[in-house]
């Protein structure tokens, strides 16, 4: 008999597949992405706090990878985030190392938002209290 371990409820699966529906719900108000991976930011994106723009950019990279856009890898170096998300270096550091350190993970290639944190990220980005 296969007993369920109660602890399973608090552990996340590192390999959990991305929920594309949640990803679309998060990104739709803020960006469009063309077939070559060029991101166009909306006026709603421009209204976001700079720190939240970091999260949106990391999610754009995840979406591009899921779509299979050529030569795009999900992890982003900090310098890439600064340039592509159009945020200051201090904001990027604050977002990646302090504000969202529980949402964003760093590996040898850069920063990503793990699939198991998509729902938390959605709640944070779409809350109205700025």
Backbone as CSV, one residue per row, in Angstrom:
resi,resn,N_x,N_y,N_z,CA_x,CA_y,CA_z,C_x,C_y,C_z
1,UNK,0.847,-1.185,0.000,0.000,0.000,0.000,0.892,1.247,0.000
2,UNK,0.541,2.190,-0.832,1.334,3.403,-0.985,0.781,4.508,-0.091
3,UNK,1.444,4.744,1.038,0.956,5.770,1.958,1.450,7.141,1.535
4,UNK,0.592,8.133,1.694,0.964,9.510,1.370,1.658,10.123,2.575
5,UNK,2.780,10.743,2.316,3.526,11.405,3.369,2.947,12.808,3.559
6,UNK,2.565,13.139,4.772,1.979,14.450,5.066,2.917,15.591,4.693
7,UNK,4.191,15.339,4.767,5.184,16.368,4.447,5.165,16.769,2.967
8,UNK,4.616,15.911,2.113,4.556,16.220,0.677,3.824,17.526,0.393
9,UNK,2.935,17.921,1.284,2.152,19.136,1.069,2.985,20.409,1.139
10,UNK,4.131,20.356,1.799,4.942,21.572,1.924,6.190,21.563,1.037
11,UNK,6.443,20.467,0.351,7.606,20.388,-0.529,7.200,20.671,-1.963
12,UNK,8.091,21.366,-2.674,7.821,21.684,-4.076,8.666,20.790,-4.963
13,UNK,8.156,20.539,-6.147,8.875,19.742,-7.123,9.729,20.673,-7.969
14,UNK,11.041,20.497,-7.875,11.968,21.342,-8.617,11.709,21.260,-10.129
15,UNK,11.185,20.150,-10.578,10.951,19.941,-12.007,9.491,20.135,-12.412
16,UNK,8.731,20.816,-11.567,7.317,21.058,-11.871,7.210,21.804,-13.208
17,UNK,6.337,21.330,-14.095,6.191,22.031,-15.379,5.547,23.407,-15.187
18,UNK,5.893,24.313,-16.072,5.343,25.669,-15.993,3.870,25.652,-16.359
19,UNK,3.074,26.396,-15.623,1.666,26.564,-15.939,1.562,27.733,-16.921
20,UNK,1.423,27.401,-18.198,1.416,28.427,-19.245,0.258,29.404,-19.082
21,UNK,-0.858,28.926,-18.570,-2.019,29.803,-18.386,-1.698,30.915,-17.381
22,UNK,-1.063,30.538,-16.271,-0.688,31.541,-15.266,0.327,32.512,-15.863
23,UNK,1.271,31.993,-16.617,2.291,32.837,-17.232,1.658,33.877,-18.163
24,UNK,0.687,33.455,-18.950,-0.016,34.382,-19.846,-0.797,35.421,-19.041
25,UNK,-1.484,34.979,-17.986,-2.252,35.912,-17.146,-1.350,36.982,-16.547
26,UNK,-0.142,36.588,-16.167,0.786,37.550,-15.572,1.290,38.531,-16.630
27,UNK,1.735,38.013,-17.756,2.435,38.843,-18.738,1.532,39.669,-19.647
28,UNK,0.322,39.198,-19.908,-0.546,39.848,-20.896,-0.746,41.353,-20.682
29,UNK,-0.937,41.821,-19.447,-1.121,43.277,-19.275,0.150,44.095,-19.534
30,UNK,1.302,43.437,-19.506,2.562,44.169,-19.503,3.386,44.103,-20.782
31,UNK,3.256,43.021,-21.555,4.147,42.844,-22.706,3.476,42.116,-23.872
32,UNK,4.102,42.271,-25.032,3.903,41.357,-26.158,5.308,40.946,-26.593
33,UNK,5.424,39.761,-27.160,6.723,39.236,-27.573,6.578,38.729,-28.999
34,UNK,7.493,39.141,-29.886,7.395,38.662,-31.265,8.116,37.326,-31.426
35,UNK,8.036,36.747,-32.608,8.553,35.403,-32.845,10.078,35.314,-32.756
36,UNK,10.758,36.455,-32.728,12.215,36.456,-32.589,12.646,36.780,-31.160
37,UNK,11.674,36.982,-30.276,11.994,37.244,-28.879,12.136,38.711,-28.525
38,UNK,11.657,39.589,-29.397,11.708,41.017,-29.089,10.500,41.363,-28.222
39,UNK,10.774,41.956,-27.069,9.720,42.283,-26.106,9.278,43.727,-26.309
40,UNK,7.967,43.926,-26.377,7.400,45.278,-26.409,6.649,45.484,-25.107
41,UNK,7.036,46.504,-24.373,6.429,46.778,-23.078,5.235,47.710,-23.241
42,UNK,4.177,47.440,-22.484,2.953,48.246,-22.542,3.035,49.426,-21.575
43,UNK,2.045,50.278,-21.631,1.991,51.397,-20.682,1.800,50.880,-19.258
44,UNK,1.136,49.741,-19.112,0.980,49.139,-17.771,2.334,48.737,-17.201
45,UNK,3.215,48.244,-18.063,4.576,47.895,-17.630,5.277,49.149,-17.103
46,UNK,5.134,50.231,-17.832,5.800,51.482,-17.443,5.290,52.021,-16.118
47,UNK,4.080,51.624,-15.711,3.510,52.068,-14.435,4.017,51.236,-13.251
48,UNK,4.613,50.080,-13.536,5.096,49.208,-12.466,6.275,49.832,-11.735
49,UNK,6.430,49.450,-10.471,7.650,49.794,-9.751,8.797,49.107,-10.479
50,UNK,9.964,49.731,-10.468,11.110,49.159,-11.171,11.428,47.745,-10.696
51,UNK,11.289,47.489,-9.413,11.621,46.154,-8.897,10.722,45.085,-9.502
52,UNK,9.458,45.416,-9.740,8.535,44.447,-10.341,8.844,44.223,-11.820
53,UNK,9.444,45.220,-12.461,9.839,45.063,-13.866,10.871,43.948,-14.017
54,UNK,11.694,43.770,-13.003,12.679,42.686,-13.013,11.965,41.341,-13.114
55,UNK,10.923,41.160,-12.328,10.159,39.903,-12.359,9.495,39.700,-13.711
56,UNK,8.917,40.748,-14.265,8.257,40.635,-15.567,9.266,40.200,-16.627
57,UNK,10.450,40.794,-16.599,11.459,40.417,-17.595,11.849,38.944,-17.446
58,UNK,12.078,38.489,-16.220,12.443,37.086,-16.014,11.336,36.146,-16.505
59,UNK,10.088,36.559,-16.330,8.972,35.741,-16.816,8.894,35.759,-18.346
60,UNK,9.264,36.871,-18.954,9.319,36.935,-20.422,10.318,35.916,-20.952
61,UNK,11.462,35.813,-20.288,12.478,34.843,-20.708,11.937,33.413,-20.585
62,UNK,11.194,33.145,-19.506,10.594,31.825,-19.330,9.613,31.538,-20.469
63,UNK,8.779,32.518,-20.802,7.796,32.341,-21.880,8.488,32.083,-23.222
64,UNK,9.559,32.827,-23.493,10.280,32.645,-24.753,10.892,31.244,-24.842
65,UNK,11.420,30.749,-23.736,11.986,29.396,-23.720,10.904,28.349,-23.935
66,UNK,9.771,28.526,-23.275,8.663,27.579,-23.437,8.149,27.574,-24.879
67,UNK,8.210,28.724,-25.525,7.758,28.845,-26.911,8.804,28.292,-27.885
68,UNK,10.023,28.111,-27.390,11.075,27.539,-28.219,11.741,28.539,-29.153
69,UNK,11.798,29.799,-28.743,12.443,30.814,-29.575,13.950,30.532,-29.620
70,UNK,14.475,30.512,-30.819,15.860,30.128,-31.074,16.845,31.010,-30.304
71,UNK,17.864,30.361,-29.762,18.984,31.011,-29.073,18.602,31.739,-27.788
72,UNK,17.432,31.466,-27.229,17.030,32.080,-25.962,17.178,31.035,-24.860
73,UNK,17.904,31.409,-23.816,17.980,30.545,-22.637,17.283,31.282,-21.496
74,UNK,16.712,30.520,-20.589,15.918,31.160,-19.535,16.730,31.972,-18.538
75,UNK,17.825,31.445,-18.006,18.541,32.242,-16.998,19.052,33.566,-17.577
76,UNK,18.957,34.614,-16.762,19.398,35.950,-17.175,20.461,36.459,-16.220
77,UNK,21.534,36.959,-16.774,22.566,37.618,-15.968,22.007,38.951,-15.483
78,UNK,22.562,39.460,-14.394,22.071,40.723,-13.850,22.211,41.863,-14.854
79,UNK,23.311,41.906,-15.587,23.523,42.981,-16.570,22.465,42.944,-17.672
80,UNK,22.041,41.739,-18.051,20.977,41.592,-19.055,19.663,42.142,-18.511
81,UNK,19.353,41.808,-17.270,18.114,42.283,-16.640,18.098,43.807,-16.595
82,UNK,19.208,44.404,-16.210,19.300,45.863,-16.117,18.983,46.501,-17.470
83,UNK,19.629,46.008,-18.518,19.457,46.593,-19.848,18.114,46.316,-20.475
84,UNK,17.688,45.069,-20.446,16.461,44.679,-21.148,15.189,45.080,-20.407
85,UNK,15.234,45.069,-19.068,14.046,45.451,-18.298,14.001,46.956,-18.072
86,UNK,15.087,47.636,-18.440,15.199,49.091,-18.298,15.052,49.534,-16.844
87,UNK,15.892,48.933,-15.993,15.913,49.283,-14.577,17.335,49.651,-14.179
88,UNK,17.463,50.345,-13.072,18.792,50.737,-12.591,19.504,49.540,-11.970
89,UNK,20.823,49.663,-11.876,21.623,48.598,-11.274,21.225,48.387,-9.812
90,UNK,20.990,49.475,-9.090,20.628,49.345,-7.672,19.270,48.662,-7.508
91,UNK,18.321,48.986,-8.400,17.004,48.335,-8.348,17.129,46.850,-8.641
92,UNK,17.916,46.527,-9.656,18.108,45.128,-10.018,18.710,44.351,-8.855
93,UNK,19.754,44.874,-8.261,20.384,44.207,-7.114,19.388,44.031,-5.967
94,UNK,18.642,45.085,-5.659,17.663,45.029,-4.582,16.599,43.964,-4.864
95,UNK,16.101,43.927,-6.099,15.062,42.961,-6.463,15.596,41.527,-6.404
96,UNK,16.761,41.294,-6.984,17.293,39.930,-7.079,17.839,39.403,-5.764
97,UNK,18.453,40.269,-4.971,19.123,39.805,-3.754,18.323,40.000,-2.474
98,UNK,17.349,40.907,-2.492,16.639,41.216,-1.250,15.132,41.021,-1.377
99,UNK,14.484,41.896,-2.151,13.014,41.889,-2.232,12.433,40.542,-2.647
100,UNK,12.975,39.965,-3.695,12.387,38.752,-4.268,13.308,37.543,-4.159
101,UNK,14.182,37.543,-3.170,15.124,36.430,-3.049,14.416,35.095,-2.806
102,UNK,13.179,35.141,-2.319,12.430,33.895,-2.116,11.667,33.462,-3.363
103,UNK,11.571,34.330,-4.356,10.904,33.994,-5.620,11.894,33.640,-6.717
104,UNK,13.013,34.344,-6.720,14.009,34.203,-7.783,15.115,33.268,-7.317
105,UNK,15.566,32.421,-8.214,16.672,31.520,-7.902,17.828,31.810,-8.843
106,UNK,19.038,31.679,-8.317,20.236,31.883,-9.114,20.898,30.532,-9.364
107,UNK,21.287,30.305,-10.606,22.114,29.147,-10.906,23.371,29.654,-11.598
108,UNK,24.191,28.771,-12.098,25.469,29.201,-12.681,25.290,30.089,-13.909
109,UNK,24.143,30.000,-14.586,23.911,30.776,-15.804,23.168,32.085,-15.574
110,UNK,22.601,32.278,-14.402,21.871,33.514,-14.143,20.670,33.297,-13.241
111,UNK,19.696,34.184,-13.376,18.514,34.193,-12.502,17.283,33.698,-13.250
112,UNK,16.450,32.947,-12.537,15.170,32.478,-13.072,14.114,32.551,-11.972
113,UNK,12.860,32.497,-12.396,11.762,32.306,-11.454,11.319,30.857,-11.642
114,UNK,11.513,30.010,-10.628,11.118,28.602,-10.761,9.619,28.466,-11.035
115,UNK,9.262,27.432,-11.762,7.859,27.203,-12.124,6.954,27.121,-10.904
116,UNK,7.449,26.571,-9.817,6.613,26.448,-8.616,6.347,27.797,-7.944
117,UNK,7.020,28.857,-8.384,6.776,30.195,-7.822,5.923,31.076,-8.729
118,UNK,5.375,30.532,-9.794,4.567,31.343,-10.716,3.335,31.933,-10.041
119,UNK,2.632,31.149,-9.254,1.419,31.650,-8.601,1.741,32.768,-7.605
120,UNK,2.808,32.598,-6.822,3.221,33.650,-5.884,3.595,34.915,-6.641
121,UNK,4.282,34.741,-7.765,4.711,35.889,-8.569,3.504,36.600,-9.168
122,UNK,2.528,35.821,-9.605,1.292,36.411,-10.153,0.611,37.264,-9.096
123,UNK,0.466,36.739,-7.902,-0.180,37.473,-6.806,0.565,38.772,-6.533
124,UNK,1.862,38.698,-6.491,2.667,39.894,-6.213,2.553,40.937,-7.321
125,UNK,2.656,40.513,-8.565,2.645,41.461,-9.686,1.291,42.066,-9.951
126,UNK,0.238,41.293,-9.734,-1.086,41.783,-10.104,-1.847,42.430,-8.945
127,UNK,-1.208,42.484,-7.759,-1.870,43.187,-6.661,-1.852,44.676,-6.953
128,UNK,-2.879,45.356,-6.549,-3.047,46.770,-6.901,-2.296,47.725,-5.972
129,UNK,-1.890,47.249,-4.816,-1.185,48.147,-3.889,0.245,48.349,-4.365
130,UNK,0.522,49.499,-4.871,1.863,49.792,-5.408,2.729,50.377,-4.338
